[in-house]
């Protein structure tokens, strides 16, 4: 059972760090509001390249070889909030 869907448009790689930090702070607050034991889907344009990692609990092995700043931030957020990509 899905308890929430959040649609997002993440700032692109060219945005200043403060814009990215604000975005991820606000997104984290929304995720935390959904509570624990939830089934949550994040949908949208994350502008992140997350790479691939065999055996990883967040990323998995179906991504690209490349990782960028937005991807690293997304991985960190998912790790902290128990989400999977």
N, C-alpha and C positions, 0 to 999 in steps of 0.2 A: 504494500500500500504506500503510495506516494503522499507525503504530508506537505510538500511544497515544491514550487518551481520558481526559480529566480531568473529573469531575463537580464542579461548584462551586455554592455558594450565597453570593453576595457580600453583605456587610453593606449594609443599606439606607442611604438618604441621611441618616437621622436619627442614625446612629451617630457616635460621637466620632472624631476624626481618627486617634487612636492605634490604634483597632480597624481602621480601613480600611488604615492603613499596615502593620500587622502582617499582615492578610489578603493584601495585594498582595506583601509581602516573601516570605511563605510560598508563594504561588502562583508567583512568579517562580523561586524555588528549585526547585519541582517541574517547571516548564517547562525550566529549564536542565538538570536531571537527564536529560531525554529526549534531550539531545545535539543536535548540528547535523545537517542533512540528514534530519530526521525529518518525518513527516506526523502532526500532532497535532490533535486536536479537543477544544475546551473546550465543555462542555455544562452548562447549568444556568440558574439565575436570577441574572443579573449585576446587576440593579437599575440598569442604566446606560442612559441615553439618549445615543446616539452621534451624532445628527444625520445629515447626508448630505453628501457631498463628491464632486462629479464629478471623475474622474481621480485620486482619491486611492488610494494603494496599500494602505491599511488598511481604510477605511470603505466606500467605494462610494456609489452614489447612491440606495439604496433604503431609507434610514432616515427618521426623523422630522426635523422642522425643529429640534427642541429638543436641547440637550446639557446634561447635568448633571455634577456632580463625579465620580460613579461612572463615567459614560461617558468623561470625560476621562482618568481613571485607566486604564480599560480600553484606550482608544486608545493611551495612552503605553506600557502593557505590551506590547501587540501590536506597536507600532512597534519597541520594544527587542528583542523576541524573534522578529521576522520572521513574525508571524502576521497573518491577515486576518480581518476581521469579515464 
